[in-house]
Amino acid sequence: MFGLTAAPGTSAFLDGLATPTWGYGGMPFGGPTLRARRGEEVVVRVTNRLPETTTTHWHGMTLPARMDGGPHQPIAPGETWEASWRVEQPAATLWYHPHPHGATERHVHRGLSGLFLVDDDVPVDLPDRYGVDDVPVVLTDRGLAPDGAFDEQHRNAVGLLGDTVLANGTVAPYLDVRTSRVRLRVLNASPARSYRLSVGAPVSLVGVDGGLLPAPRVVDDVLLTPGERAEIVVECAPGRRMVLRSLPDDLGAVNGVAAAAGGADSLDLLELRPADRLEASPPVPAVLSREAPLTEGSTVRRFVLANNRINGLAMDPTRVDEVVPVGATETWEFTNRHTLPHNIHVHDARLQVLDVPAAARAWKDTVAVAPGTTVRALVRVGPYADPEVPYMLHCHLLRHEDDGMMLQFLVVGPGQRPATTIAAGHDHG
């Protein structure tokens, strides 16, 4: 059993300044890394010591809708919510964060987020000593007022964009490296900023949101929009320092729109400081995951993204937008008719984008959709049916989500009749 308490705290990001923050599990900012193994029964008790109602969503986890922690599972101040489920998915880097309707950006911005790592019994010879050669890197950015408080007022069309980058809640961080290869599990926990990750040399991309790739890809950089994760293995040389940076990227936008999502910025994120003598690491395996790729289904669903709406609709917590058969694999098309970049996160689902050969497809739960483009993805919902409690489909630029760029869908089993309306604000847990 895990116990998490969401509570206010105080952090010191800059010398001499105290910053009011929120955190989980006794941490003033951020949250502890939770870890569970495939097949394990998980129970998490979340207590709310905040001055307002919140939720806790398990981003990327396959689990019953009543345990998802979305806007339909509110936790009032002083109350405790218990979520329980059996972990039924391969090894992956997931995370948890608040998901209250209309207030997600503010709750995440104040500091509420943490990693949730899933392990399995499939042997893969990757660096796996947590904190030694298998290191989490939770990236987020903040604007700080002269008194040290977070700037929550200056939003642009994409959301809150800060000029101070934190890695694991630290300004200007560094990592002492003692092995010839280090695996970085990078999460973009920013409300709006995208990062194009580079260490100035090729790295091996071994995993993304939903788990390991079929085989490593040697890449020069990796783009992460908010909510996305990447696992990269970095080759280190004795005594030669490297810096994980975010490089400019146009995000497929035009007329300077990308700058609103951080696309114009160059930022130092984390300095790697290898020791003068390094422990030898095994080479990156040629095969990582043997999961069979999804096959294209006959059902096609189309979602148009424009003006912070999906299919022209704003989020209505009582409305049923889609009904999906349990265990189905379908083709979902996301078309961005906006000048702004968007990205789409689907709860309870594992996705594979149809832009690479089947044998090389990565497992995703959040996909970027650049302006003027259509992204086609195979979507497989999990094994849990509930004709009354929905999952969410939304933009993970948190201002857009709060503005109503979110729909909801029910997953139903054979013979189940889906609800025609959803009980808004009711704790179905």
N, C-alpha and C positions, 0 to 999 in steps of 0.2 A: 504494500500500500504506500502511496505517496501522499504527503500532506503539503498543500501549497496555501499560503496566506498572501493575499494581495493587500498591500498597505502602503501608506505614505512613508517617505523617508527623506533623507538629506544626503546629497552627494557633493563631492569636491572635484570638479573637472578642471577648474583653473585655480591657480594659487590665490588664496585669500578670499575666494568667493564660495558661498554655500548655495547650492542649487536644490530647490524643492523637487523631489522626484517621487515616482511610484515604483514599487518592485514586488517580486514574488519571493516567498520562502525565506524571509529575513534579509534579503538583499535590498538595498535602497534603490537600486536601478537594475533592471534586467531580471533574470531568474535562474535558478539552478538547472543544470542539464539533467533531464530525466532519461532513463535508459531501461528498455525492456526487450525481451527476446520473443521471436515468433513462436506462437503457441502458448505464450504466458497469459494468465488472467491478470488484468491490470485494474486497480482501483485507485482513483485520485479524488481526494477530498479537498475542495477549494473553498476557503473561507474569505469573505470579503470584509476587510477592515477599512475600505475606502469610504469617502463621504457620499458616494453615489453608487447606483446599481451598475454592475459590470457583468461580463461573461468571460469564460475561458474556452477558446476553440482550439482543437487539436489539428493543426493545419497539415494536411497530407495523410492523415490517418484514416484507414478504413474502419468504420465503427457504426453502431446504430445511430439513427438520426436523433434519438432522445439523449444521446451522450455526446453529440457533436459540439456543443458549447456555442452554438450560434445565437442569433437574437431571440430565439424561442426558449432559451434556457437561462433566463436572467438570474443573477445572484444579488439580492438586495443587501444593503449595508447591514453587517452583523450576522448574516446568514451563511450557511455552509451548503454547498452543492456537491453531490457525490456522483462521479461518472465511473462506470465499470464496463469493461469489454475484454474480449479475447483478441490478442494481436494476431492478425491473419494477413501478413504481407511480408515481402522480403526485406532484407537489410536496407535501411535508408536513413537519410538525415532529414528529420521533420522538425516542426517547431510548434510552439503554442503562444497564443496572444489573445487579447480581448476581442469581442465581436458584438458589442452592443449597438443596436440599430441607431444610426445617426451620430454616434459618439466614438466610433472605433479609432479614428485618426488621433483624437485627443488622448485616449487611454494608452494607445501604443506609443505616442510621442512622449508621454510622461515617463515611459520606461518599461511598460509591461510586455515582456516577451522572454522566451527561453527556448532552448533546443530540446528536442525529444528524439533520441537516437533509438532506432530499431536494429537489433541484431538477428542473425539467423545461424543455422548450423551448416551452411554451405561454405566450405573452406576457400578463401581467396587470400593469396599471399600479398596483402597490402599492409602498409604500416598501420598498426592497430593498438599502440600503447597510448591511451588517452592522456593528452597533456604533454607527451614526450615527442612522439613522431606522428601522432594522430590528433590534430589540434583544431578546436572550433574557432571560427572567426566570425563573430556576429557584428555586422556593419550597420551603422546607423549614423545619421547626421542631425545636428541641432544648431539653431541660432540661439545665442546667449545674450541676454540684456545686460546693461552695465552692472546691475545688482546681482548678476549670476543666474537669474531665473531664465527658464526656457522662453524663447519668443514664440508665442502661440497666435500672434496677430497677423504677421506678414505672410499671407498665403498668395500664391499665384494660381494660374488656371489649373496646374497639376496638383498643387498642395503645398504643404510646409517643406521648404527647402532650407537647410542650414549650411553655414560655412565652416562648422567645426565637425570633423568626422571622429566618431568613436568606434573603436574595435574592442569588443568585450567590455564596453563601458569605460574605456581608457583613451585619453587623448595622447597622440604621438606614441603609440605602443611599440614595443619590440619583442622579439621572440628569440631566446637563446636556443640554437639548433645544435644537436649533438650527434645527428645521424646524417648519412649522405643523401637520404631522401626524406622529405617530410610531407605528410598528407594534410592539406588544409581543407576543412569542411566550412565553406563560406556561405553565410546566410545574408541576404539583403533584407534587413528588418527596417529599412527606412520607410517613412510614409509615402514618399514621392520620388526620391532620387534613384536613378539607375547608375550602375557602376560597370565600366568595362575593365576587367581585371587583367593586369599584366605584371610580370616580374622582369621584363626586358629580355626574356629568353623563352624558348618553347617549354611548355609544361604538358603533363599528361592529364587530360580530363578523364576521370574514371567514374564519376557519378553525377547525377543531377537530382531533381526534386524527389522522384519516386524510387530511386535506387541506383545500382551500378549499371554502367553501360555494358553491352555485349562484349565490347573490346575497347581498350583505351584509345583515345584520339589525341594525337600530338597537335597542340594548338598554340598560337601566339598570344591569344587573349580570349576572355570569356565575358559575355555580356550578361549581367543579372539585373532584371527589373524587380521592383518590390515584391517580396514574397518568394522569389526563386532562390534555389540553392545550387551550389556546384562543389564537387569534391575534386581537387587537383593535387597531383603529386609533383613536387618541386625538387629538381636536382640541385644539390648544394655542394659547393667546393670549400675545402678547409680555409677558414679565415676570410672568405670573400663575402662581404655583405651584399644583400639584395633587398630591394624594396618592392613590396606589393603595392601597386599604384592603380588608380582609376584614370583611364585615358579618355579624351573626348570621343563622343560618338553621336552621330546625327539622329539616331533612333528612328530612322526612316522618315523624319519630319522635315518640313521646309519652313522658310521664312523665320528662322530663329526660334521656332517653337520648342526645339529640343533643349534649349537652354533652361526652360522652365522645369525640366526634369533632370537637370544637372549635366546634360550632354555636352556642354561647352567647357566643363571644368577638368583640370588635371589635379589630382589629389593623391598625396601619400597616405596609405592606409595602414601598413604594417611593415616594420623593418625586420628582416631575418638576419640574425647574427650567428653564423656558423662558427663553431669552435675551431681551434687550430688543428685538432685531430678529431676526425669523425668516425663513428661506428659505421661499418659497412651495412647498407640496406640491400635486401634482395631486389632484383630487377622487377619492374612493373609487369605483372602477368599478361600474356597475350590474350587470355580469355578471362572475363570477369563475371558475367552473368550468363546463365544458360536458360533463362526464362524464354518461353516461346513468344514471339511477337503476336500482337493482336491481328485478327483478320477482319477485313472490312465488312461491316454489317449492312443490311438492306435499308435500315431506317436512317434518314438524313434529317437533322434538325438544323435550322439556320438562325443565327443570331446577328443582328445588325447593331453596331456600336456607333452612337452619334449623340452629341449634345448631352453627355453624361446620362444617357438612357440606353436600355437594351430593348430592341424591337419597339422603340418609341414609348416604352413604359417605364415609369418610376416604380421603385419598390413599394409594394403594398403587402405588409406582413400577413394579411388575411387572404390574399389571392393565391390560387394554385395556377402557376404559369405553365408547368410541364408535368407530365406523368410518364415515368420511365419504368419498363419492366425490370424486375430484379434480375441481376446477373447479366443484363444485356450488354452487348457491344454495339455501339452505334457510331455513325459519322456525324460529327458536329462541325458546322462551318461558322467561323467568326469573321465578320466583315466590318472593317473600321472605315466608316464614312465621315470621320471627324478629322480636323487638322491636328488634334492632339494624339499622342501615343496612348494606348491603353494596354492593359494585360488582364487576362481572364483566369480566375481561380475557380475550379469546380470542386465542391466538397464531396467527399466519399469516393471520388473517382480517380482512376489512374488513366492517363492519356498518353497517346503516342502521336506525334505530329507527322502528317503524311508528306514530308518533303525529303525523305531519305529512303534508301532501300529498306525493306522490312527487317533484314538481319542486323541493321545498324541503328534501329530506332531506340531512342531514349524514353524512359518512363517519366512523365511529367504530371504535375497537378496545376501548374500555373504557366500560361503561355503568353508571350508578347505578341501584340497585333499592331503593327505599324500603320500610320495613316495611309489610306488608299489601298490596303492589302486585304486579302482573305487568307486565313489560316484554317486548314482542314485537319481535323484530329479525330483519331479513333478514341472513343470514350467508353470505358467499362466501369459501370457502377458496381458497388460492392454487393455482398451476399445478403444484406439486411433489408427486409421490406417493412414498411410502415405506412399504412394508408392515411395517416393523420398528421404526422410530423415531417416537415420538409427539410431538405438540404438547400444550400445556397449556391448560386452561380453569380459571380460579381467581378467587377474591376478591382484589382488589388492596389491601385492608386487610391489611398484611403480617403482622400477628399471626395473622389468620384463615388466611392462606395457609400459614404455618408450622404452625399447628394441624391442618392437613390439609384445608382447604377448597379442594380442587383435584382435578380429574379430568384424564384424558388421552385423546386420540383419535388414531387413525391416519387418514391420508389415502391412499387406494388408487386405482390406475388400473385400467382395464379388464383383466380376466383375472388381476389380482394377488390372491393369497390373504393376508389380514392375519395377522400373528402372533397366537398365542393368549396369549402372555405376552411381557413386555418384559424385556430384560436390565437389571436394576436397577444403577445406579451405573457402568455401563460407558460409556466414552468412545467413542461411535459415530463421532466425527469422524475 
